[in-house]
């Protein structure tokens, strides 16, 4: 369990790492222990934790090097803001555009509304610790959000805003992911080279009553995200696990 003391040590190491370029080597454990005034074992645990999170590369017998964290994309209903908070990183957003328009066939099918119904569309650039991470396009039925003002959303979590202002609690959804590359516009916005690897995420979410709330298409930087899927074995009945009798 994290303690105020361990959190403080973690932050001091991150401050040090922030001043170094990827690939640079950290001072020795002995030097760092003296610098931070902590026991070597305490320091080692903190360095190991940061290596697990992807900030550091620990090479036995060689040293500890700065790397860039690769985020594991989780498979649960969670806002970008909540995701970054869980990683102890600051999240922020830039609203690139917003408008009201007719849903059209594709968005209408996903939100289970009529093609002529009006939707609010938002295009936002999402940041983690000030670095561009994803570009998202969100569509939501206008009928659910009377008086919604996209300009006031700022850095707030969209999910938290929907719950606070409209009592909309998103509890479930469906999501697909596929490998892609960034086009010229996406590359410029995300600050990556054209045709960089990316993860395309398509998601639809709904409330406990089944009311569709949002259709989202997001582009995540492929150099900063990886996908992890937890697998479990199928339940086996005695019939499926019984060894066959030898032939007689």
SVG drawing of the C-alpha trace seen along z (x, -y; Angstrom):
<svg xmlns="http://www.w3.org/2000/svg" viewBox="-36 -28 63 84">
<polyline fill="none" stroke="black" stroke-width="0.4" points="0.0,0.0 1.3,-3.4 2.2,-5.8 2.7,-9.6 6.5,-8.9 6.6,-6.4 4.4,-8.7 6.9,-11.6 9.8,-9.4 8.1,-8.3 7.4,-12.0 11.0,-13.0 12.3,-10.2 9.7,-11.2 11.0,-14.8 14.5,-13.6 13.3,-11.4 11.4,-14.4 14.7,-16.2 16.3,-13.4 15.9,-12.2 14.7,-8.7 17.7,-6.4 19.7,-8.4 21.0,-6.6 20.1,-7.4 22.7,-7.7 23.6,-4.6 21.3,-3.3 23.8,-4.3 24.0,-7.8 20.2,-8.1 19.8,-6.8 22.1,-9.4 20.5,-12.1 17.0,-11.3 18.0,-10.2 16.3,-6.8 17.5,-3.2 18.6,-1.3 15.9,1.3 13.2,-1.5 14.7,-3.1 14.9,0.2 11.2,0.9 10.3,-2.6 12.5,-2.1 11.0,1.4 7.5,-0.1 8.3,-2.8 9.9,-0.2 6.6,1.8 4.8,-1.3 7.1,-1.8 9.0,-4.9 12.3,-3.1 14.3,-0.3 16.1,1.7 19.1,3.7 20.8,6.0 24.5,5.3 24.2,2.3 21.9,-0.3 18.6,-2.1 17.6,-4.0 14.8,-6.5 12.1,-5.3 8.7,-6.5 5.7,-4.8 3.5,-2.6 -0.1,-2.7 -2.1,0.5 -5.6,-0.1 -8.2,1.3 -11.4,3.0 -14.0,1.4 -16.2,-1.6 -13.9,-4.3 -13.3,-7.9 -9.9,-9.2 -9.8,-11.4 -10.4,-8.4 -7.8,-6.4 -5.1,-9.1 -6.0,-9.7 -5.5,-5.9 -2.0,-6.3 -1.3,-9.3 -1.0,-11.5 -2.7,-14.8 -5.3,-14.8 -6.4,-17.8 -8.3,-18.3 -8.5,-20.8 -11.9,-21.2 -11.1,-21.3 -14.6,-21.6 -18.3,-21.0 -21.6,-21.3 -25.1,-20.0 -26.2,-18.0 -28.4,-15.2 -27.3,-11.8 -27.2,-10.2 -27.5,-6.4 -24.3,-5.2 -24.5,-7.2 -28.3,-6.7 -27.9,-2.9 -25.2,-3.0 -27.3,-5.2 -30.6,-3.6 -32.2,-6.8 -33.6,-8.1 -31.2,-9.3 -32.9,-12.7 -32.5,-13.1 -30.1,-15.8 -26.8,-14.9 -24.1,-16.9 -20.6,-16.1 -17.4,-16.9 -13.8,-16.6 -11.3,-16.7 -7.6,-16.2 -6.7,-14.4 -3.4,-15.0 -1.6,-13.1 0.9,-15.2 0.7,-17.7 1.5,-15.3 -1.0,-14.5 -2.4,-11.0 -5.6,-10.5 -7.9,-12.2 -11.6,-11.5 -14.8,-12.2 -18.0,-11.9 -21.6,-11.9 -24.5,-12.1 -28.3,-12.6 -29.2,-16.2 -32.5,-15.1 -30.6,-13.7 -28.7,-16.9 -30.9,-20.0 -28.7,-23.1 -25.4,-21.3 -22.6,-23.8 -19.5,-22.1 -17.4,-25.2 -17.8,-24.8 -16.6,-21.2 -13.0,-22.3 -10.8,-19.6 -13.7,-18.0 -14.5,-14.3 -17.4,-14.0 -18.8,-11.1 -18.7,-13.1 -20.4,-16.0 -23.2,-13.9 -23.8,-12.4 -23.6,-15.7 -25.8,-17.8 -28.2,-15.2 -28.1,-12.2 -26.8,-10.0 -24.7,-7.1 -22.9,-5.2 -22.5,-1.6 -21.8,0.5 -20.9,0.5 -19.3,2.3 -15.9,1.5 -13.9,2.6 -10.2,2.0 -8.1,2.3 -4.6,1.4 -4.3,-1.6 -2.0,-4.4 -2.4,-8.1 -3.3,-10.3 -1.7,-13.6 -4.2,-15.6 -4.2,-13.2 -0.4,-13.1 -0.2,-16.9 -2.7,-17.1 -1.1,-14.2 2.5,-15.4 3.7,-12.2 5.1,-11.4 2.6,-10.7 1.5,-7.0 2.5,-6.4 1.1,-3.2 -2.1,-3.9 -5.1,-2.1 -8.5,-2.9 -11.2,-2.5 -14.9,-2.4 -17.2,-2.5 -20.9,-2.8 -22.0,-3.2 -25.4,-3.1 -27.1,-3.4 -28.5,-0.7 -31.9,-1.1 -30.2,-0.5 -30.4,-4.1 -27.6,-4.7 -25.6,-7.7 -22.5,-8.1 -20.8,-6.8 -17.1,-7.4 -14.3,-7.0 -10.8,-7.6 -7.3,-7.4 -4.7,-6.4 -1.0,-6.8 0.4,-3.4 3.8,-4.3 2.2,-5.0 -0.5,-2.4 -0.6,1.4 -3.6,3.7 -3.9,6.3 -6.6,8.9 -7.1,11.1 -8.1,14.6 -9.9,17.3 -10.4,21.0 -13.8,22.3 -15.8,24.0 -15.5,27.8 -18.2,30.2 -17.4,33.7 -18.6,34.9 -16.0,32.8 -13.1,33.7 -13.8,37.4 -11.1,39.6 -12.4,42.0 -12.4,45.7 -9.8,47.7 -11.2,49.8 -12.0,53.4"/>
</svg>
